[in-house]
Amino acid sequence: MCAQSRDPDRYSEIRNAKAGRDYFIEDKFEAGIALRGTEVKSIRNGHAQISDAFARVDGGEVWLCNAHIDPYEYGTNNNHDARRKRKLLLNRSEIRKIAQALDVGGRALVPLRLYFKEALVKVEVGLATGKKQFDKREDLKKRAEIRDRERALRFRR
């Protein structure tokens, strides 16, 4: 009997589904993230969640807050805290640009996805403006129209 093959792309990306639904994404940045070894192993197993997470600029540094990375199941008593603040690694010019955009008001820095780029864990964060209720309804209408068009084209073929 052969060993069960692992799908390498199975947990390669963790997405924030709420971001596209609740925000207009204006600008995207790719950032590194300062993690501990057990956090990387847990992310590699797919045990992370960024749907409730946000980022903020504090003291010239960008911090990812409220991201949940499960403690590594084979870790020792030195395992990490699941919801600790994690430092995002960005260029100084990108941090300045983000800070200026957040100071204007009405914007948030939201993590969009958490993924591996070669052996490094990266976070894609976006400058976002919150959607109002009627904007969300319009998006649902557009998606329903697209779905109906595709369904009609499928039946014609």
C-alpha positions as CSV (number, residue, x, y, z in Angstrom):
1,M,0.0,0.0,0.0
2,C,1.4,3.4,-0.9
3,A,1.6,6.4,1.3
4,Q,-1.1,8.9,1.0
5,S,0.2,11.9,-1.1
6,R,-0.1,15.3,0.4
7,D,-1.5,18.2,-1.5
8,P,1.1,21.0,-1.2
9,D,-1.4,23.8,-2.1
10,R,-4.0,22.6,0.4
11,Y,-3.1,25.1,3.1
12,S,-0.9,27.4,1.2
13,E,-3.2,30.4,1.6
14,I,-5.6,31.6,4.3
15,R,-8.0,34.3,3.1
16,N,-10.1,36.9,4.8
17,A,-13.6,36.4,3.4
18,K,-15.1,39.3,5.3
19,A,-12.7,41.8,3.7
20,G,-14.2,41.8,0.2
21,R,-17.7,41.8,1.5
22,D,-17.4,44.6,4.1
23,Y,-14.8,46.9,2.6
24,F,-13.7,48.6,-0.6
25,I,-10.0,47.7,-1.0
26,E,-8.1,50.7,-2.3
27,D,-4.4,49.8,-2.0
28,K,-2.6,46.5,-1.3
29,F,0.7,45.9,0.4
30,E,2.7,42.7,0.8
31,A,4.3,42.5,4.3
32,G,6.5,40.0,6.1
33,I,5.4,39.0,9.5
34,A,7.6,38.3,12.6
35,L,6.6,34.9,13.9
36,R,7.8,32.2,16.2
37,G,8.6,28.7,15.0
38,T,5.5,27.1,16.4
39,E,3.4,29.7,14.7
40,V,4.9,28.9,11.3
41,K,4.2,25.2,11.8
42,S,0.6,25.9,12.8
43,I,0.1,28.1,9.8
44,R,1.6,25.5,7.6
45,N,-1.0,23.0,8.9
46,G,-3.7,25.6,8.1
47,H,-4.6,26.4,11.7
48,A,-5.0,30.2,11.4
49,Q,-7.8,32.7,11.1
50,I,-7.6,36.4,10.0
51,S,-11.3,37.2,9.5
52,D,-11.5,39.3,12.7
53,A,-7.9,40.7,12.4
54,F,-6.9,44.3,11.8
55,A,-3.6,46.2,11.6
56,R,-2.6,49.5,13.1
57,V,0.4,51.8,13.0
58,D,1.9,52.3,16.4
59,G,5.2,54.1,17.0
60,G,6.4,53.9,13.4
61,E,5.7,50.2,13.2
62,V,2.7,48.2,11.9
63,W,1.2,45.6,14.1
64,L,-1.3,42.8,13.2
65,C,-3.8,42.5,16.0
66,N,-6.5,39.9,16.8
67,A,-5.2,37.3,14.3
68,H,-5.8,33.8,15.7
69,I,-3.0,31.3,15.1
70,D,-3.7,28.0,17.0
71,P,-1.0,26.8,19.4
72,Y,1.0,24.1,17.7
73,E,-0.3,20.7,18.8
74,Y,3.1,19.2,19.3
75,G,4.6,22.2,21.0
76,T,5.9,22.4,24.5
77,N,5.0,24.6,27.4
78,N,6.8,27.4,25.5
79,N,4.1,27.5,22.9
80,H,2.9,30.9,21.6
81,D,-0.2,32.9,22.7
82,A,-3.0,32.5,20.0
83,R,-4.0,36.1,19.7
84,R,-0.8,38.0,20.4
85,K,0.2,41.1,18.5
86,R,2.5,40.4,15.6
87,K,4.8,42.9,13.9
88,L,4.4,43.4,10.2
89,L,7.6,44.0,8.2
90,L,7.2,46.9,5.7
91,N,9.5,49.5,4.2
92,R,9.6,52.9,6.0
93,S,8.1,54.6,2.9
94,E,5.2,52.1,2.9
95,I,4.6,52.6,6.6
96,R,4.6,56.4,6.1
97,K,2.1,56.1,3.2
98,I,-0.2,53.8,5.3
99,A,0.0,56.2,8.3
100,Q,-1.0,59.2,6.2
101,A,-3.9,57.4,4.7
102,L,-5.1,56.2,8.2
103,D,-4.8,59.7,9.6
104,V,-7.2,61.1,7.0
105,G,-9.9,59.0,8.7
106,G,-12.6,56.6,7.5
107,R,-10.0,53.9,6.5
108,A,-8.8,50.8,8.0
109,L,-5.8,48.5,7.4
110,V,-7.2,45.0,6.9
111,P,-5.3,41.7,6.3
112,L,-6.6,40.1,3.1
113,R,-4.6,36.9,3.0
114,L,-1.9,35.0,4.8
115,Y,0.3,32.9,2.5
116,F,3.7,31.3,2.0
117,K,6.2,32.8,-0.5
118,E,8.8,30.1,-0.8
119,A,9.7,29.5,2.9
120,L,8.5,32.8,4.3
121,V,5.1,33.7,5.6
122,K,3.6,36.9,4.0
123,V,0.5,38.9,4.8
124,E,-1.3,41.0,2.2
125,V,-2.8,44.0,3.8
126,G,-5.2,46.4,2.2
127,L,-6.1,50.0,2.9
128,A,-9.9,49.8,3.0
129,T,-13.0,51.9,3.3
130,G,-16.0,50.4,5.0
131,K,-19.1,49.6,2.8
132,K,-22.5,50.8,3.8
133,Q,-25.5,48.5,3.8
134,F,-26.8,49.6,0.4
135,D,-23.3,49.0,-1.2
136,K,-23.5,45.4,0.1
137,R,-26.9,45.0,-1.4
138,E,-25.7,46.3,-4.8
139,D,-22.8,43.8,-4.8
140,L,-25.3,41.0,-4.1
141,K,-27.5,42.1,-7.0
142,K,-24.5,42.2,-9.4
143,R,-23.4,38.8,-8.4
144,A,-26.9,37.4,-8.9
145,E,-27.1,39.0,-12.4
146,I,-23.7,37.5,-13.3
147,R,-24.7,34.1,-12.0
148,D,-28.0,34.2,-14.0
149,R,-26.1,35.2,-17.2
150,E,-23.7,32.4,-16.8
151,R,-26.5,29.9,-16.1
152,A,-28.3,31.1,-19.3
153,L,-25.2,30.7,-21.4
154,R,-24.6,27.3,-20.0
155,F,-28.1,26.1,-21.0
156,R,-27.7,27.5,-24.6
157,R,-24.6,25.4,-25.1
